[in-house]
Amino acid sequence: MPKIKTKRSAAKRFSVTAKGKVKMKKAFLRHCLTCKDSKRKRNLRKGGIVADVDTKRIQRFMPYAF
């Protein structure tokens, strides 16, 4: 059996913690920043953890990261 290829787009967007959770960067911080208040932009700077429901899908994209 050949090895499964990693989806490179997923590998660039997600990383796995030591406990096996998936880290991500939050969206909505690219443009139209004048209408968003400072508190909202500050909270978007912090990373997020992917929901458990979506973690299985990301595991299929990155089979050797887990």
N, C-alpha and C positions, 0 to 999 in steps of 0.2 A: 504494500500500500504506500502511495506517495504521501509526503507530508502535506498538511493543510496550510494554505497560505494565509497570512495575517492580512486583514483589510488595513491598508496603510492609513486611510483616512480616519479610522477608528483609533488606531495606535497613536496618532497625533493629537486626538481630542481627549482621550481618556487615559488614566493611569490607575494602577491597582495598589491599594494600601497593603500593609503587612497582614491585616486581618481578612483580606479578600474583598473589601468593599471597593467600589469604583468611584474615583474622583473625576470631577468635570469642572469646566469653567462655565459660569453663568452667562446667559445670553442678554441681549438688549443694551449693550454698552459700546456700540460701534458708532452710531450717528444719532442725530436729533437729541443731543445731550442738553440743549438749552432748556427744553421743556421739562426735563426730569430734575427733581430737587436733589440736593447734595446728599441727603440721607439715603435716598434710593440708589444713587450711583455708588456710594460708599459700600452699601451692602452687596451690590452686584460685583464689586471687586473681589470679594471673598469667593473661594471655590465652593462647590457643592458636592454632595454625595448622590449618586444615581439611585433611584428607587429600586427596591428588590425585584419588582416586577420586570424592570428593564435590564437588570443585570444579566439575566440568562441570554438575552439577545446579544449583548456585548461580549459575553463569553464565546459565542459562536464566531464573532468577528475576530477575536483575539485569543485563539485556542491555547497559546503557550504562555500567556501572561498570568494565568491563574495557577 
